[in-house]
Amino acid sequence: MIHTICVIGAGTMGSGIAQVAAQNGFYTLLFDINTEIVEKAKIAVQKNLQYLVGKQKISAAEKETIYNRIRFVNDTNDCLADVVIEAIVEKIDAKVAIFNQLAEVNHSEVIFATNTSSLSISDIQAKVMHPERVVGMHFFNPAPLMKLVEVVKGDQTSDTAAQAIYELCRQMNKVPVLCKDAPGFIVNRVARHYYLEAMKLVEQGVASIENVDAIMEASGFKMGPFKLMDLIGMDVNLAVSKSIYEAFDNAVRFAPSPLQIDKVAKGELGKKTGKGFYQY
């Protein structure tokens, strides 16, 4: 039985995952080595829960109960849980290091779930002490709102670990989809051309950013590709494109867009910096 969840990384995604866990009754630890980020996470979770109170989704009493289920920590020795979900920088070495570090302080059955959006689960688990306990658990931004979670089996992931995470997603009121490890998994591979072809249209002068977004939203998409890239973060989106491009041996159809490369170089990363394809 899973009772305690530890989320590693208290940024936007990590704090969102922690909120989801706490909302669904799990005792939750939210870890970050950076105390400033931890303090920001406290404010973000309080703000998100207050929004739910305002929308009458939860009561003020429920808000306090949910918030009190989260323990904010910055010492890895406190990261004792049944499931560890990492939501840190998209670098294999960093993910491997934190999993191996936490394997030494946790019990022998703990499951290590990675929220990576583009890195190979098999490559991560190949360097981890207990590879059979490593599984992909890819949430989408914003985690409290987006229902889908990709549960990804690496080459060495046990059926037991994959099934446990699949069931955990359902207990967290999410819609899990099980898939095998592959570049971009399902969503990012399919969605890559939603972004790349949109940027090609603008680069070639076929349409404006605003027109592409308006047309796609009028076609039924909740958010146009440029607005979505601004929300995700230009640097994050570009990193996924580069990862998939390399995984497919630099196939032209996956080539990163010069338009986005230029935005990242200028530090225009979207909403988080106040400017991306749009001004905020």
Secondary structure, 3 states (H helix, E strand, C coil): CCCEEEEECCCHHHHHHHHHHHHCCCEEEEECCCHHHHHHHHHHHHHHHHHHHHCCCCCHHHHHHHHHCEEEECCHHHCCCCEEEECCCCCHHHHHHHHHHHHCCCCCCCEEEECCCCCCHHHHHCCCCCHHHEEEEEECCCCCCCCEEEEEECCCCCHHHHHHHHHHHHHCCCEEEEEECCCCCCHHHHHHHHHHHHHHHHHCCCCCHHHHHHHHHHCCCCCCHHHHHHHHCHHHHHHHHHHHHHHCCCCHHHCCCHHHHHHHHCCCCEHHHCECCCEC
